[in-house]
Amino acid sequence: MNYLVLLGIVIVVVGFALKLDSILIVIVAGLATALIGGLGVDGFLVTLGTSFVDNRNMAIFIIILLVTGTLERNGLKTAAANLIGRVKNATPGVIIALYGVMRMIFAAFNVSFGGVAGFVRPVIMPMCVGAIEASGHTPNDEYVEQVKAMASGMENVAWFFGQVLFVGTSGALLVQSTMDALGYQTDLLQMALFEIPVALVALAVTSVYYIILDKKLRAKYYGDTKAPLNAGKEA
Amino acid sequence: MEFFMDPEVTFGNKALEVFYIVMGLMSIYAGIRNYRDKTNPARVGTAVFWCSLGVVLALGRWLPSLVSGVLVVVMVLPAVFGKVKSGQASADDAPTTQEVAVNYQKIGTKIFIPALCLGVFAISGALIPGVGALAGCCFGVVAAAIILFVYSRSNTPRVFLNDSERLLSAMGALSMLPMLLASLGAIFTAAGVGGVIAEMVGAVIPSDNLAIGIIVFGIGMMLFTMIMGNAFAAITVMTVGIGAPFVLIFGVDPSFIGILALTCGYCGTLLTPMAANFNIVPVALLEMKDRMGVIKKQVLTALVMIVFQIGYMLIASFMMLG
């Protein structure tokens, strides 16, 4: 057993943990593994070339970009903002939960609205702060900080677990090519179907958690768990 | 040409090969545009990166593997030296708020139709034998572009091309990370890394117990992702070392185990400041005070989901195997 071939893995783990340049880490780890594993420089180049060409399907994001930018130019983000903006008289927790639902549905179609910078900050947070004011309170800094954290958390959860529902998402393609190299056949549609229960549970757990937490926070800062506007919304 | 005439090759694979040529040309366009952009601080490096990528994408099927390998190394060099940048020229093309507002006035909610095309076509492609999800998705791109053109004649091919070049240049060299990680996985496998790990781990955990294999794979994915901050890097290493020898060897469905392992990794992403893009950058963007504020709100979800997913893998695997 040639334990030295593990050096490549050590390079990957340590390199990423030290936040070195990701591409440098991958190339150095690959070269080290190939040389120690007896593939030689030729073997390294041939294996790299073969697998990179075999994995060209992961470059599909490039052709998708062909419409991504132009969709945005034609008002996709505005349309999404108007869609979520129809939610009226909701608490911040409910707004965030509904954003999660919308974000996940569109993520399953590989459609994104700009993440925290492009959507949460300019659209979701103003809606949440507006909701606090509409219930007759001044936004409390500590409370708003918690709402920001929840909005960001929902953004991550809905995107991570929603994108795996898209048939041909880059994560699934990476799994497929890794399995291929090991001699196992996989199917992209099957992968998306297997993830449906995972995505639904992740969204449900996070939504319920944030709605309950938001209710507790409002009780703590404003003592208004039974504000008239919101009564019944959380039943 | 032989390839496109071969009746053995599915329609989907032939179409995909054409789309690879399109992707290659888009990449070369990004290289040339950056080279001609005087405001780009690294014109040559950026052009070398995108052009060599373009050649491998477009001609990969016909190039000898050694040549492709050399081209990938040539592509990676400027990236490693930080010489892949974007200039001002493409950024200047970004739509103004006013332009977006005017376009939205005209098109309205109908804009969701082309947006959803990709997903609908990908699923349709997956369901039609001989086409496949990826070729379907590419046809979805074509359909979406046509619909956008029908909505507004100002969406000319040049607009599509320049908008995509702007996004591609903004993503930069890191956009190649998943593909390079996949290649690294292939090198690990070719060098026999899996066998060595399997022997070492086999000394600690029993190799004849599927349940223990699944639990170690799931939790390992989460922990490795927390350390590396990247589930894509973790899955390459973990599948070779743990997934294949301790779980897949029992004959459970690799599609199921593979994708679930990835989402176990995502539980790790939710928990680590190493995944700065998702957990630390938002703190700054939203002007929060607590650096760990976002992560704290994700702990409960991550822990529930790792338990749920391991349970799901255990139950489904034992049911599939009867």
Chai-1 contact restraints between the chains, C-beta under 6 A:
chainA,res_idxA,chainB,res_idxB,connection_type,confidence,min_distance_angstrom,max_distance_angstrom,comment,restraint_id
A,M1,B,V196,contact,1.0,0.0,6.0,A-B,restraint_1
A,M1,B,E199,contact,1.0,0.0,6.0,A-B,restraint_2
A,V5,B,A191,contact,1.0,0.0,6.0,A-B,restraint_3
A,V5,B,V193,contact,1.0,0.0,6.0,A-B,restraint_4
A,V5,B,V196,contact,1.0,0.0,6.0,A-B,restraint_5
A,L6,B,V196,contact,1.0,0.0,6.0,A-B,restraint_6
A,I9,B,V237,contact,1.0,0.0,6.0,A-B,restraint_7
A,F16,B,M228,contact,1.0,0.0,6.0,A-B,restraint_8
A,F16,B,N230,contact,1.0,0.0,6.0,A-B,restraint_9
A,F16,B,A233,contact,1.0,0.0,6.0,A-B,restraint_10
A,A17,B,I227,contact,1.0,0.0,6.0,A-B,restraint_11
A,S22,B,L177,contact,1.0,0.0,6.0,A-B,restraint_12
A,I23,B,V76,contact,1.0,0.0,6.0,A-B,restraint_13
A,I23,B,A79,contact,1.0,0.0,6.0,A-B,restraint_14
A,I23,B,V80,contact,1.0,0.0,6.0,A-B,restraint_15
A,I23,B,A173,contact,1.0,0.0,6.0,A-B,restraint_16
A,L24,B,V80,contact,1.0,0.0,6.0,A-B,restraint_17
A,V26,B,L180,contact,1.0,0.0,6.0,A-B,restraint_18
A,V26,B,L184,contact,1.0,0.0,6.0,A-B,restraint_19
A,I27,B,V76,contact,1.0,0.0,6.0,A-B,restraint_20
A,G30,B,L184,contact,1.0,0.0,6.0,A-B,restraint_21
A,G30,B,I187,contact,1.0,0.0,6.0,A-B,restraint_22
A,T33,B,I187,contact,1.0,0.0,6.0,A-B,restraint_23
A,T33,B,A191,contact,1.0,0.0,6.0,A-B,restraint_24
A,A34,B,I187,contact,1.0,0.0,6.0,A-B,restraint_25
A,G37,B,A191,contact,1.0,0.0,6.0,A-B,restraint_26
A,L45,B,L66,contact,1.0,0.0,6.0,A-B,restraint_27
A,L45,B,G69,contact,1.0,0.0,6.0,A-B,restraint_28
A,L45,B,V70,contact,1.0,0.0,6.0,A-B,restraint_29
A,V46,B,S65,contact,1.0,0.0,6.0,A-B,restraint_30
A,V46,B,L66,contact,1.0,0.0,6.0,A-B,restraint_31
A,V46,B,G69,contact,1.0,0.0,6.0,A-B,restraint_32
A,T47,B,A186,contact,1.0,0.0,6.0,A-B,restraint_33
A,T47,B,I187,contact,1.0,0.0,6.0,A-B,restraint_34
A,T47,B,A190,contact,1.0,0.0,6.0,A-B,restraint_35
A,L48,B,G69,contact,1.0,0.0,6.0,A-B,restraint_36
A,L48,B,V72,contact,1.0,0.0,6.0,A-B,restraint_37
A,L48,B,S183,contact,1.0,0.0,6.0,A-B,restraint_38
A,G49,B,S65,contact,1.0,0.0,6.0,A-B,restraint_39
A,G49,B,S68,contact,1.0,0.0,6.0,A-B,restraint_40
A,G49,B,G69,contact,1.0,0.0,6.0,A-B,restraint_41
A,T50,B,S65,contact,1.0,0.0,6.0,A-B,restraint_42
A,S51,B,S183,contact,1.0,0.0,6.0,A-B,restraint_43
A,S51,B,A186,contact,1.0,0.0,6.0,A-B,restraint_44
A,F52,B,V72,contact,1.0,0.0,6.0,A-B,restraint_45
A,F52,B,S183,contact,1.0,0.0,6.0,A-B,restraint_46
A,V53,B,G60,contact,1.0,0.0,6.0,A-B,restraint_47
A,V53,B,S68,contact,1.0,0.0,6.0,A-B,restraint_48
A,N55,B,M179,contact,1.0,0.0,6.0,A-B,restraint_49
A,N55,B,A182,contact,1.0,0.0,6.0,A-B,restraint_50
A,R56,B,Y20,contact,1.0,0.0,6.0,A-B,restraint_51
A,R56,B,L57,contact,1.0,0.0,6.0,A-B,restraint_52
A,R56,B,G60,contact,1.0,0.0,6.0,A-B,restraint_53
A,N57,B,L134,contact,1.0,0.0,6.0,A-B,restraint_54
A,M58,B,P178,contact,1.0,0.0,6.0,A-B,restraint_55
A,M58,B,M179,contact,1.0,0.0,6.0,A-B,restraint_56
A,A59,B,M23,contact,1.0,0.0,6.0,A-B,restraint_57
A,A59,B,L57,contact,1.0,0.0,6.0,A-B,restraint_58
A,I60,B,L134,contact,1.0,0.0,6.0,A-B,restraint_59
A,I62,B,M23,contact,1.0,0.0,6.0,A-B,restraint_60
A,I62,B,M26,contact,1.0,0.0,6.0,A-B,restraint_61
A,I63,B,F19,contact,1.0,0.0,6.0,A-B,restraint_62
A,I63,B,M23,contact,1.0,0.0,6.0,A-B,restraint_63
A,I63,B,C138,contact,1.0,0.0,6.0,A-B,restraint_64
A,I63,B,V141,contact,1.0,0.0,6.0,A-B,restraint_65
A,L65,B,S164,contact,1.0,0.0,6.0,A-B,restraint_66
A,L65,B,L167,contact,1.0,0.0,6.0,A-B,restraint_67
A,L65,B,L168,contact,1.0,0.0,6.0,A-B,restraint_68
A,L66,B,V141,contact,1.0,0.0,6.0,A-B,restraint_69
A,L66,B,F160,contact,1.0,0.0,6.0,A-B,restraint_70
A,L66,B,S164,contact,1.0,0.0,6.0,A-B,restraint_71
A,V67,B,V141,contact,1.0,0.0,6.0,A-B,restraint_72
A,V67,B,A144,contact,1.0,0.0,6.0,A-B,restraint_73
A,V67,B,A145,contact,1.0,0.0,6.0,A-B,restraint_74
A,G69,B,D163,contact,1.0,0.0,6.0,A-B,restraint_75
A,G69,B,S164,contact,1.0,0.0,6.0,A-B,restraint_76
A,G69,B,L167,contact,1.0,0.0,6.0,A-B,restraint_77
A,T70,B,L148,contact,1.0,0.0,6.0,A-B,restraint_78
A,T70,B,N155,contact,1.0,0.0,6.0,A-B,restraint_79
A,T70,B,V159,contact,1.0,0.0,6.0,A-B,restraint_80
A,T70,B,F160,contact,1.0,0.0,6.0,A-B,restraint_81
A,T70,B,D163,contact,1.0,0.0,6.0,A-B,restraint_82
A,L71,B,A115,contact,1.0,0.0,6.0,A-B,restraint_83
A,R73,B,P95,contact,1.0,0.0,6.0,A-B,restraint_84
A,N74,B,N103,contact,1.0,0.0,6.0,A-B,restraint_85
A,N74,B,I107,contact,1.0,0.0,6.0,A-B,restraint_86
A,N74,B,I111,contact,1.0,0.0,6.0,A-B,restraint_87
A,G75,B,V100,contact,1.0,0.0,6.0,A-B,restraint_88
A,G75,B,N103,contact,1.0,0.0,6.0,A-B,restraint_89
A,G75,B,Y104,contact,1.0,0.0,6.0,A-B,restraint_90
A,G75,B,I107,contact,1.0,0.0,6.0,A-B,restraint_91
A,G75,B,I111,contact,1.0,0.0,6.0,A-B,restraint_92
A,L76,B,I111,contact,1.0,0.0,6.0,A-B,restraint_93
A,L76,B,A115,contact,1.0,0.0,6.0,A-B,restraint_94
A,T78,B,Y104,contact,1.0,0.0,6.0,A-B,restraint_95
A,A79,B,T109,contact,1.0,0.0,6.0,A-B,restraint_96
A,A79,B,I111,contact,1.0,0.0,6.0,A-B,restraint_97
A,F109,B,L116,contact,1.0,0.0,6.0,A-B,restraint_98
A,F109,B,G119,contact,1.0,0.0,6.0,A-B,restraint_99
A,N110,B,L118,contact,1.0,0.0,6.0,A-B,restraint_100
A,N110,B,G119,contact,1.0,0.0,6.0,A-B,restraint_101
A,V111,B,A115,contact,1.0,0.0,6.0,A-B,restraint_102
A,V116,B,P282,contact,1.0,0.0,6.0,A-B,restraint_103
A,V116,B,L285,contact,1.0,0.0,6.0,A-B,restraint_104
A,A117,B,L285,contact,1.0,0.0,6.0,A-B,restraint_105
A,R121,B,L285,contact,1.0,0.0,6.0,A-B,restraint_106
A,E145,B,M288,contact,1.0,0.0,6.0,A-B,restraint_107
A,K148,B,L286,contact,1.0,0.0,6.0,A-B,restraint_108
A,K148,B,M288,contact,1.0,0.0,6.0,A-B,restraint_109
A,A149,B,G293,contact,1.0,0.0,6.0,A-B,restraint_110
A,A149,B,V294,contact,1.0,0.0,6.0,A-B,restraint_111
A,A149,B,K297,contact,1.0,0.0,6.0,A-B,restraint_112
A,M150,B,K297,contact,1.0,0.0,6.0,A-B,restraint_113
A,S152,B,P282,contact,1.0,0.0,6.0,A-B,restraint_114
A,S152,B,V294,contact,1.0,0.0,6.0,A-B,restraint_115
A,G153,B,V294,contact,1.0,0.0,6.0,A-B,restraint_116
A,G153,B,K297,contact,1.0,0.0,6.0,A-B,restraint_117
A,G153,B,Q298,contact,1.0,0.0,6.0,A-B,restraint_118
A,N156,B,F278,contact,1.0,0.0,6.0,A-B,restraint_119
A,V157,B,T301,contact,1.0,0.0,6.0,A-B,restraint_120
A,F160,B,Y266,contact,1.0,0.0,6.0,A-B,restraint_121
A,V167,B,A122,contact,1.0,0.0,6.0,A-B,restraint_122
A,V167,B,I123,contact,1.0,0.0,6.0,A-B,restraint_123
A,V167,B,A126,contact,1.0,0.0,6.0,A-B,restraint_124
A,V167,B,A133,contact,1.0,0.0,6.0,A-B,restraint_125
A,G168,B,A122,contact,1.0,0.0,6.0,A-B,restraint_126
A,G168,B,A133,contact,1.0,0.0,6.0,A-B,restraint_127
A,G168,B,L134,contact,1.0,0.0,6.0,A-B,restraint_128
A,G168,B,C137,contact,1.0,0.0,6.0,A-B,restraint_129
A,S170,B,P178,contact,1.0,0.0,6.0,A-B,restraint_130
A,G171,B,L262,contact,1.0,0.0,6.0,A-B,restraint_131
A,A172,B,I259,contact,1.0,0.0,6.0,A-B,restraint_132
A,L174,B,P178,contact,1.0,0.0,6.0,A-B,restraint_133
A,L174,B,A182,contact,1.0,0.0,6.0,A-B,restraint_134
A,L174,B,F232,contact,1.0,0.0,6.0,A-B,restraint_135
A,V175,B,G258,contact,1.0,0.0,6.0,A-B,restraint_136
A,V175,B,I259,contact,1.0,0.0,6.0,A-B,restraint_137
A,V175,B,L262,contact,1.0,0.0,6.0,A-B,restraint_138
A,S177,B,A182,contact,1.0,0.0,6.0,A-B,restraint_139
A,T178,B,G185,contact,1.0,0.0,6.0,A-B,restraint_140
A,T178,B,T236,contact,1.0,0.0,6.0,A-B,restraint_141
A,T178,B,T239,contact,1.0,0.0,6.0,A-B,restraint_142
A,M179,B,P254,contact,1.0,0.0,6.0,A-B,restraint_143
A,M179,B,G258,contact,1.0,0.0,6.0,A-B,restraint_144
A,A181,B,G185,contact,1.0,0.0,6.0,A-B,restraint_145
A,A181,B,A186,contact,1.0,0.0,6.0,A-B,restraint_146
A,A181,B,T189,contact,1.0,0.0,6.0,A-B,restraint_147
A,L182,B,T189,contact,1.0,0.0,6.0,A-B,restraint_148
A,L182,B,A244,contact,1.0,0.0,6.0,A-B,restraint_149
A,Y184,B,P254,contact,1.0,0.0,6.0,A-B,restraint_150
A,T186,B,P254,contact,1.0,0.0,6.0,A-B,restraint_151
A,T186,B,S255,contact,1.0,0.0,6.0,A-B,restraint_152
A,T186,B,G258,contact,1.0,0.0,6.0,A-B,restraint_153
A,D187,B,S255,contact,1.0,0.0,6.0,A-B,restraint_154
A,L188,B,A133,contact,1.0,0.0,6.0,A-B,restraint_155
A,L189,B,A126,contact,1.0,0.0,6.0,A-B,restraint_156
A,Q190,B,S255,contact,1.0,0.0,6.0,A-B,restraint_157
A,M191,B,S255,contact,1.0,0.0,6.0,A-B,restraint_158
A,M191,B,I259,contact,1.0,0.0,6.0,A-B,restraint_159
A,F194,B,F256,contact,1.0,0.0,6.0,A-B,restraint_160
A,F194,B,I259,contact,1.0,0.0,6.0,A-B,restraint_161
A,E195,B,I259,contact,1.0,0.0,6.0,A-B,restraint_162
A,V198,B,T263,contact,1.0,0.0,6.0,A-B,restraint_163
A,V201,B,F308,contact,1.0,0.0,6.0,A-B,restraint_164
A,A202,B,M305,contact,1.0,0.0,6.0,A-B,restraint_165
A,V205,B,T301,contact,1.0,0.0,6.0,A-B,restraint_166
A,V205,B,V304,contact,1.0,0.0,6.0,A-B,restraint_167
A,T206,B,T301,contact,1.0,0.0,6.0,A-B,restraint_168
A,Y209,B,L300,contact,1.0,0.0,6.0,A-B,restraint_169
